[in-house]
Amino acid sequence: MSFAPLRLQSNQYQTIIDHCLDGFPCEACGLLVGSVDKHYEPTGEIDSVHPCRNADESTRTYTVDSRDLLQVTRQADENNLQIVSVWHSHTHTEAYPSETDVRQALDPSWIYVLVSLRNPQPEVRAYRIITGQITEIDVIVSPE
Amino acid sequence: MAVEVKIPTVMRASADGQASVDGNGLTVREIFSDLVNRYPGLKANLLDQEGNLHKFVNVYRDDDDIRYLEGLDTSVSEGAVVSILPAVAGG
């Protein structure tokens, strides 16, 4: 099965990077809101980017603060959109889902975005995680 | 007494695809009991084997996390919105 790429505008991409850098040395996290098709598959188009608090305040794990999750869910509902993706940073490892990420991958329809900060230039990659199987998808960044 | 229960996308398949359903009960526990009777597939998502709130699920009554109120015994008034939010986490 082929999946739609994740399409971010450059300012959305930068918001993600900035939040990850701001959160360092802890992992940072956030949510992406977008549209889904009739099969509940994300189209890959992102309407809005929502930096969230990491409730774990940890260098090794993240949990999206449930108050932020509630707010983003409400906003998405009001706009007839859905949360389609979660992103988080790996501060010292590659931009690839960890065992914990795979085990706790909540929703098979979501796009899981990883931001590695181990090199001076942050690296952003995106994946689908379905029944434990990881498939990388393209990330396309376009000008605003 | 009717309240609105918001169902997260990942659980909607267990609730006939609905984003929100009517809930009946005076507490979150009663509402969930009624809910899992109607939608048995939700039970494993909401409650552990002892009938406690699953550790990976957050439940809000309007703007308040019920863990900081009275848990499943939190009272719910007519017109309230109960939001079910699965934990979004990883490492």
Interface residues (C-beta under 8 A of the other chain):
Chain A: E27 C29 L31 Y40 D56 R60 T61 Y62 T63 V64 S66 R67 L69 L70 T73 D77 Q82 I83 V86 H88 P97 S98 E99 T100 D101 Q104 A105 L106 D107 S109 Y112
Chain B: K6 P8 T9 V10 A19 F56 N58 Y60 D63 D65 S83 L85 P86 A87 V88 A89 G90 G91
